[in-house]
């Protein structure tokens, strides 16, 4: 009997966003070059084709998995992005090409405004993925209601008292990170600012930081410890790289080998401390999602 569910992880959702964005950029570049005089066998077009094939190979298994999953998806500013897309689609391909080339005109302005929303969502992809996974662990009705409330920014409070306090807090944290100030008041998730002052759960004071290409959040009280640990990580990594280069050119002495083992151990410990300071950095959340066409039995919802 065919399995009726599929397991989706935060990591897969994040990878899908990154790979799909890369594919769209490459495809747009390729199509634009061909429309403006380039040939299929030009070296720079072939180079793009090679990159596309590489990205497609990574994207395909994730895309196929998501295609069959009947998920509740979160897209901040979904309405605004859709409206700009509809307006942009009213222009011809030639008009859009001219706008991109000359970087001016109404279609270019529309594309810039849409791009701002898309860029913001891309930068917040990890929190969007975490929230998406979380909503798909809830009963369908509540998951969809919360999704609509978060995306639209207004609506009636939604009962969440059936969730453990830790999950209620996680919901509040993730929603706040996406720009929706919220709270849990009398057992219900709410966007009402008047209820926030006396709410039992509200977002903590967090600070946004970049870790490579990732946007991460640290509790304000833990920021000094995080920054000190990052300095320690950078210093240890530099020492490891230097000693690794030496090791490739000559045999290390016993004393140097002991030192090398120590700094590697210190580096692993510092990574562990980072994981403690930045909760959720591993992107290991998962949800069991029903396949399209195989809804869950009524009693499960």
N, C-alpha and C positions, 0 to 999 in steps of 0.2 A: 504494500500500500504506500502511495506517495506521501512523503512528509508534508504536512500542512503549514508548517512554520519555517521561518528562516531567522537566523541570529544575525543581528546588525550591531556593529560596534562603533563607538565614537571615532576610533582611529580610521575606520573605513569611510565614514562620512567626511572627515577632514581630508583624507587622501583624495576622495572623489572630487571635492571642491577644488583642491589644488591642481589636480590633473585635468579636470574639465576646463578650468580657467586657462591653463597652459595650452590645451588643445585648441580652444577657441581663439586664442591669440595667434597661434601658428596658422590655423586655417584662415583667419582673417588676413594675415600678412600674405599668405600664399595666393589667395583669391585676388587681393588687391594688386599684387605684382603681375599676375596673369592678365588682369583687366587693363593694366597700364603699360603693356608692351613686352613683358617678360615671356619666355618660352618654357615649355615643360622640361626641356633638357638643359636649361641654364644651370650652372653649378649652384648658384644660390637658391634656386627653386628646389633642386635635388637635395640640398642640405636640409631645407625645411621639411621635405618629404621624409627624410631619414629621422628627423626629430619627431615628426608626427607618428611614424610607425612605432617608435620607442615609447611615446606617451600612450598611444592606443593599446599597446600590449599590456601596460600597467593598468590602464583605465577599464579595459573590457571586463575582467572578472568582477570588479566592484559594480560597474554599471549594470551588468546582467543580474546581479544579486538585488540591487535596488529596484530594478525594473519590475521584478515579480513581488516585491514587498509592498503590502498595503499599509503604508506608513502615514502617521500624522507628521507633516513637515512644517518647520518653522522658518519663515522668511521675513525678517524685519523689513518694514517699508514695502511689503509686497504690492500694496495698492498703488503707491507712487511709482514704483518701477514699472508696473504694468501700464499705467497711464502714459508714462514717457515712451515706453516701447510702442504703444498704439500710435502715438503722434509721430514718432520717428518712421514707422512703417508706412506712413502716408506719402513719404517722399520716395522718388525713384532711386534706383541703385546709382545712376549717374550723379544725381544731386547729392547723394550721400558721399560718394567718392570725392566730389569737388569740395564738399565741406570738410572732409578729413584732410585733404591735401592742402587747402588754403587756411584751415583752422579758423573759419568764421562762418557766419550765416545762422539762420534759425535752426536747421537740423544739427549743426555743430553745437549750438547752445543746449539743445535738447539732449544730445548725446553726453555732453559734459555733466548736466544735472543728473541724468540717470547713472552715469559712471560714478558720481560721488556716493550714491546710495549703494551701488554694487561694491565699490571699494571698501566702504564701511563694513558691509556684511562679510567681505573676504577677510578683513583684518580681525573680525570677531568670530571667525569660523569655528574656533574650538568651543566657545561658549554656546554658539548656536547649535553645534553638534551635540554637546552635552544636554542642552535643554530638549532637543529633539528626541534623544534617546530616553530621557526621563519621561517625557510625555507619552512615549510609546510603551512604557512600563505600567501606565495607568489604565483603568477602564476606558474604553473608546470615547464614551460620551464626555467624561471629564477631560480627557486629553485634548479633544477637539475644542471644547469650550475654553480651556486655558489657552490653547493656541490662538483662538480668535480674539480673546481678551488682550493677550500680549501683543499681537500684531496690530490690532486696531486702536489700542490705547484707551479704550473706554468700554463700559459695560457693567453688568451686575456682578457682584461678588460671587465667587465659586467655592463651594464647600470642599475643604481639603483635610478635614479633621481625621479622615480615615487613614491618612498618611502618618508615618512616624515623624516626630518633631524634627529629626535630622533631615528627612526628605523635604519637609515643609520649608526648612531653612535653606536648603539647597535650591529649591524652586525660587524663593525670594532672592537669593544671591545672584542666580543666573539671569533672572528677569531684570534686576537692577543693572547688571553689567551691560545689558542690551539697551539701556537708556530708559527703561520704564520703572519709575520709582513705585514701590509696592510694599505690601506688608501682609501678615496674616493676622486678622482681627476676628476674635470670637470664633475661631476655627475655620474662617473663610479667607481665601486669597483675594486681596483687594488692591485696586489702584487709587483708592480714595485717599488723597493726601491728608484730609482731616482726621482719618483714623490712624495714621502712622504714629502720632505722638503717644497714643495709649495702646498701641498694638503689642501683642505678646511676642511677635517675631518681626524683625525688620532687617534690612541689609546692614552688614557691618561696614565700618570705615575701611575701605580698601583703596589701594593705589595701583594704577596700571603701569606696568613696565614691559619693555621688549626684551625677549631672550632669543637672540638671533632673529629669525623671521616670525617668532611666536609672540603673541600678546598674552601676558600673564598678569594675574592679580595677586597682590600680597596684602595681608592685613596691615594697616598703618603701624600698629604696635610692633610688628615683626620686620618692618622695613630695614632698620639699622642692621639687624642680624643677617637679613638676606643680602644686603649690599656688602657686608664684611665677608660673608661666605663666598660671594661671587668674585671678590678680589682674591680670596684664597684659592679658588678654583683656577682662575686665570694664571696665578703664580705657579701653582703646581703643574698645570698643563704645559707651561713654558719650560719648566724643569724637566718634565717627562720627555718632551720633544727634543730638547737639547741632549739629554742622556741617551735617547734612542738613536739619534744621529751619531753619537760617539760609538755606541754599541755596534753600529753597522760598519764602522771603519776600523775598529780594533776590539780586542777582548777586554772586557772590564775586569778590574781587580776584584778580589773578594769583597773588600770594603765598599767599592763602588756598586757592586751587585746588591749588597745589603741595603745601601742607600736608595738604589733604584726601586727595590721592592717596597721600601718604606714609603716613598713618595707616591707610588702607585696605590698603595693601601690608603694613604691619606686622601688621595684624589677620589677614590671610591666612597670613602666616608663623607667627604664634602658633597658628593652627588646625593648621597642619602639624606644629608641635612637639607639640601635644596628641596628634595621631594617632600620633606616634612614641612618646610616653610611655605611651599607652593602646593596646596592641596589640589589633587586632580591632574597633576602635570603628566601623569603616565597615559592619560586617555584610554583607560581600560574599562569604561562603562559599556554595558551591553543590554540589548533588549531582544526579546523573542517576539517577532512580528508575523502575523498571519499572511500567507500568500494571497495575492489578488484572486478573487473568485472563491476563496475558502474562508468565509467569515467565521469568527469564533462562535461557539454555541451560545445561545442567549443567556444561559446561567452563568457564563464566565464574565458577562458584562453586566 
